[in-house]
Amino acid sequence: MWDARFEEAVRARIPMLPPGQALGPDDELRALGMDSVATVALAADLESAYGIAFELDDLVPENFRTPARIWELISACRARVSAGRP
């Protein structure tokens, strides 16, 4: 589904997920301790890690609700970059 750098970046921003517990695609990140400050930091981390730029319309709470939704957003941004759009 997603790669190790994604998992590492998300885990770094959710303090309530125990180290040995799997990160599930539908885990509610807010319930795992990710607040708005952590969400902004995660967005910046992901832009840097993947060489993408989120558009303003991408930066809504719904897009950062679960790991699966964030991964879908990253995939869409990477497709834009591949198509020659920022």
Buried (B, 14 or more C-beta within 10 A) or exposed (E): EBEEEBBEBBBEBBEEBEEEEEBEBEBEBBEBEBEEEBBEBBBEBBBEBBEBEBEEEBEEEEBBBBBBBBBEBBEBBEEBEEEEEE
